[in-house]
Amino acid sequence: MSRYMGTSVKRVEDPRFLQGQGRYVANLSLPGMAHVAVKRSPLAHAKILGIDSSEAEALDGVIGVYTGQDLLDGGASFACGSLPCGFTPPDIVTPAHNPVAVDKVRHVGDAIAVVVAESPYIAEDALDLIDVDLDPLPVVVDARAAVEDDAPLVHDDVGTNLSFHWPLGDEDAVNEALSGSDHVVELEFVNQRLIANAMEPRACAAEWDSSTESMTVWTTSQNPHTIRLLLGAFTLGIPEHKLRVISPDVGGGFGSKIFHYPEEVIVPWVARAIGRPAKWVASRTESYVTDAQGRDHITRAKLGVNEDGTITGLHVTTWANLGAYLSTFAPLIPTALYITLLSGVYKIPVIFGESYGALTNTVPVDAYRGAGRPEASYLLETMVDLAARRLDMDPVEFRRKNLIPSDEFPYQTPVALEYDSGNYQGLFDKIEELSGYQSLRQEQEKARADGRLVGIGFSSCIEASGPAPSAVAVGLGAAIGLFESGSIRVHPTGKISVFTGSHSHGQGHETTFAQIVADELGVAMEDVEIVHGDTDRVPYGVGTYGSRSAAIGGSALVKSAEKIRDKLKKIAAHMLEASVEDMVYDQDEGTISVAGSPESAKTFAELAFAVTTADNLPDGMEPGLEETSFYDPANFTFPASAHAAMVEIDAKTGEVEIQSYAAVDDVGNVINPMIVEGQILGGIVQGVGQALWEHGIYGEDGQLLSGSMLSYTMPRADGFPAIAVDRIETPSPHNPLGVKGAGEMGTIAGTATISSAVLDALAPLGVTHLNMPLTAEKIHNAIVAAGNGGGE
Amino acid sequence: MKVTIEVNGQAYEKEVEPRILLVDFLRNDLGLTGTNVGCDTSQCGACTVHMDGMAVKSCTILAVQADGSSVKTIEGLASNGQLHPMQQAFWDEHGLQCGFCTPGMIMASVTLADGNPEIDDNDVRHGLEGNFCRCTGYENIVKAVKAGASAMAGGEA
């Protein structure tokens, strides 16, 4: 029996955060540190005719001003290279991305020049003194418009704004299935642009050591090894062994801190150029125009259904907005993380999906919590609701008719993925009970009779989490394998340091990973310290995204713990003069004894010390107790969920009030229920943010109109009722912990559930669809239009 | 300009530029980096501190405006190695994930809960409208503030 796994251990990392001792990059202060600020483009598309920085350079306290050409030339520092794209399917067009623009600017916020000064205030002052001569060019912000023939080119040299076209599935078979169906429901809709808004703005600091010609970079990254690799191999050319990347405490990521950003090139470049440490901290305004954004799809979908409620086929065409440059993993999101998820939890005989990846004059788009999977889920659940309504069938009943049965796992979908395990009927049973679905429907009926606009939303969803088997990932176009490292170092006294390539930026790995290792070795959690986020301390690893840490990073630790146990068993057998096969490792007590003679037990600490004295080891055994594993998963894991919510719309104002929300998730085995529940709750609220409020709006001139927390509506504490959360556990059969990803499920389901609820509330008015966000204004207009005969 | 500001019980006399924000004074001049900066439009509340007992957003106040004031930051909340009841409640109820909003959230919660041991969900949720958290979905923060409010009044956390 495990002592820690499955229990809600309080988080060991919390005391420092509770007392203001978080080690965020912005807090870093190094002797002689200079401050970096970046001059950014106020226009979405323009030629740079000239940059006059003489006044800025003359300002007291300014150390230097540098342009994009200075970075390319290198000067006293490195000659910078283009920021690379890390996912390149066949025939993709990958335009260059200079850390600081050289010939022209391509989105509002594109870097134009770099100021280095003695204080952040002086650096800001200097920005205003730089005179940039910009010649405006025509702008394109819409993905579908961008790939039309007459669209302005974002990158002239590549001759097109179409970066890729990615089809998957048998289109002829789908067309045939649809034409043979009793009904085909069709919809064109937008999945709007979102902005991640991790509470900690990005930051980067760097220090060059000329004596060893080595660089240390501190950056707010979810994957410091990837940043080291890209800095080493592409952007700065610093040999990897001379480069240390540290991501200490990182204040939230949600995907936006996966990518290699220009400032991670600029700041180390500056540190070497001036021979002093340098630091840049984004203002929130900068975050809005430089952090990679999310979603932004235009989609046309057709779903075939028969009168009996069975789904016959799905056809999807999506125009995905990639922004002005290809961010590190941008092409992955609307392709292999989106089209492949279009089967959801349903048996759909044939599916065809295709994505057009379009370059536009907007901030780059990349993974944002869920990354492709929320887009797929929202699409499918919206279509399923439409189909149920067409058939006049209860939407839950309709879904149940099409669920993949529990005895059909592993289940091969028509879109490449093989689901590892699942119990979708179980999820539906539990959510109906938890939400009181039947009584909600009765309440709704009464409310509707009173003329009130009450809606019930329902969503089931699937996620492919834990990317990914390296052979699959690289085969699809990934530049690196997606395994994870986990290293366990047992000190002479039996205390343990654990080094993981996963990165925690809110997920609580210092707790959950300690739970895993303590259980695997039978030691106290207090004796286990988790180290992450430092490429000089941790073996090469891949980092945290795609809800992969427990399934892959955790499994690597299980493998290393097995190796430690094996070695200790050999030592104990040698000390006890027994055969290794007879040794029993008691993982509750942390002892090893001969089977049948518990009195012979040697403790973990005794054995750890014996490895250090090393005077009585089995023949040929090396001293030392330290093991490293690299775990490459056999498959993704496939967590699933079913959520239900009730909303009421104020018919006069269009305001949506969430009256109840219930969530049942299946993330396989659970290491720490408190932490998993926290992930689900936080995810739901983020997902509801997309459904009701959040929208990165670009004007036709490419200006981000919702470019601050004043105009981009973040979810606040007052927008929600208490959320009921429960779970079922269907372990993943292919990783040793049986866990599945928990980080993104809430977000994926939250969006679709609340959108479903709002549209259900408006259905009696004849409203069939509204694009998100479902703001009061939009709903109010729909109600008015319906009243004026705009409905059915 | 010269300012005299008491921070966490210690008096500081410092020469500051008139334009320096209180949060920058705390972070850069005093090295008290527990107070975080999450936005530049006074929405997010990450920088919340107490000034003369009131919760204020320290990004919206100049250091010179705090002249003669007594300021308390997250670093000054625990005493004698004991977490403040509100800090303890955030820990117990899993009211934080990445920790970045936490100092401001706790400072706002302490004034919200002060003298209000029976504070209900609705009052907590409205009382924290000015503090953003992107991780927790607020639910556990609401639980923490209620538990903290009760504990501050001497009840069970």
Interface residues (C-beta under 8 A of the other chain):
Chain A: K10 R11 E13 D14 P15 R16 F17 L18 Q19 G20 Q21 G22 Y24 A26 N27 S29 P120 Y121 N197 A198 M199 E200 P201 D249 V250 G251 G252 F254 S283 R284 T285 H505 G506 Q507 G508 M674 I675 E677 G678 L681 G682 G683 I684 V685 Q686 S708 M709 L710 M714 P715 R716 A717 D718 F720 A722 I723 G746
Chain B: E17 R19 I20 D24 R27 G31 L32 T33 G34 T35 N36 V37 G38 C39 D40 T41 Q43 C44 A46 T73 I74 E75 L77 A78 L83 Q87 F90 W91 D92 H94 L96 Q97 C98 G99 F100 C101 T102 P103 I106 D121 V124 R125 H126 L128 E129 N131 F132 C133 R134 C135 T136 G137 Y138 E139 N140 I141 V142
